[in-house]
Amino acid sequence: MAATPIAVITGASSGIGAATARQLAAAGYRVVLTARRKDRIEALAAELTGAGHQATAYALDVTDRAAVDEFATAFRSLAVLVNNAGGALGADPVATGDPADWRQMYETNVIGTLNVTQALLPALTASGDGTIVILSSTAALSSYEGGGGYVAAKHGEHVLAETLRLEIVGTPVRVIEVAPGMVKTEEFATTRFRGDTEKAAKVYAGVDAPLTADDVAETITWAVSRPSHVNIDLLVVRPRAQASNSKVHRTL
């Protein structure tokens, strides 16, 4: 009997990461949940195990290269890596943006993705049929006012995916980039505005049905489940109410 394929999901403690873990587990993967918040991923692992799925929690900060390298030693073969850990901080213009926020966003979104991808690429290759998913954003493709630091980081992540695909062509590993637009989750905007729930709510005010974490997780699962010879290089997914990063229909 063939071994159950393993999928590692970073940033699995909430939002898109947690939703993706649930959907990949339901699709038959043994999911390995990583995030800094150990209690959250342990609770999710217990939920999935209780539902008859295979799930393991592993507390991990993707910006800590030594910890990432230690984590990677557990895998000789790996089917899927979902690089989801990331996030935004602040919405200040370039003229007054905090360099510390820019640095943190770059470290998490770009260097974190680089760390995990480098560490697990040998196991993905050894599987003979590996898939790397990089969850970027429509911010990776175009700019918007007040988003300079996040846009710069997501552009970096997009270039990482694009370049890696060029460099490993001919190996048994696919590189898929999924770039969501406006997604309403319980934490993304609140974290961006440092707990200011009023500012966070204004992001989605009047928007008819922004994307949900489940919408994006379903997209990721669909892309991963394509036949091995099919690579979804870049998939942009937005709610119908959003035509671009700066053009959103609001019923206010």
Rosetta blueprint (number, residue, H / E / L):
1 M L
2 A L
3 A L
4 T L
5 P L
6 I E
7 A E
8 V E
9 I E
10 T L
11 G L
12 A L
13 S L
14 S L
15 G H
16 I H
17 G H
18 A H
19 A H
20 T H
21 A H
22 R H
23 Q H
24 L H
25 A H
26 A H
27 A L
28 G L
29 Y L
30 R E
31 V E
32 V E
33 L E
34 T E
35 A E
36 R L
37 R L
38 K H
39 D H
40 R H
41 I H
42 E H
43 A H
44 L H
45 A H
46 A H
47 E H
48 L H
49 T H
50 G H
51 A L
52 G L
53 H L
54 Q L
55 A E
56 T E
57 A E
58 Y E
59 A E
60 L L
61 D L
62 V L
63 T L
64 D L
65 R H
66 A H
67 A H
68 V H
69 D H
70 E H
71 F H
72 A H
73 T L
74 A L
75 F L
76 R L
77 S L
78 L L
79 A L
80 V E
81 L E
82 V E
83 N E
84 N L
85 A L
86 G L
87 G L
88 A L
89 L L
90 G L
91 A L
92 D L
93 P L
94 V L
95 A L
96 T L
97 G L
98 D L
99 P H
100 A H
101 D H
102 W H
103 R H
104 Q H
105 M H
106 Y H
107 E H
108 T H
109 N H
110 V H
111 I H
112 G H
113 T H
114 L H
115 N H
116 V H
117 T H
118 Q H
119 A H
120 L H
121 L H
122 P H
123 A H
124 L H
125 T H
126 A H
127 S L
128 G L
129 D L
130 G E
131 T E
132 I E
133 V E
134 I E
135 L E
136 S L
137 S L
138 T H
139 A H
140 A H
141 L L
142 S L
143 S L
144 Y L
145 E L
146 G L
147 G L
148 G H
149 G H
150 Y H
151 V H
152 A H
153 A H
154 K H
155 H H
156 G H
157 E H
158 H H
159 V H
160 L H
161 A H
162 E H
163 T H
164 L H
165 R H
166 L H
167 E H
168 I L
169 V L
170 G L
171 T L
172 P L
173 V E
174 R E
175 V E
176 I E
177 E E
178 V E
179 A E
180 P E
181 G L
182 M L
183 V E
184 K L
185 T L
186 E L
187 E L
188 F H
189 A H
190 T H
191 T H
192 R H
193 F L
194 R L
195 G L
196 D L
197 T H
198 E H
199 K H
200 A H
201 A H
202 K H
203 V H
204 Y H
205 A L
206 G L
207 V L
208 D L
209 A L
210 P L
211 L E
212 T L
213 A H
214 D H
215 D H
216 V H
217 A H
218 E H
219 T H
220 I H
221 T H
222 W H
223 A H
224 V H
225 S L
226 R L
227 P L
228 S L
229 H L
230 V L
231 N L
232 I L
233 D L
234 L E
235 L E
236 V E
237 V E
238 R L
239 P L
240 R L
241 A L
242 Q E
243 A L
244 S L
245 N L
246 S L
247 K L
248 V E
249 H L
250 R L
251 T L
252 L L
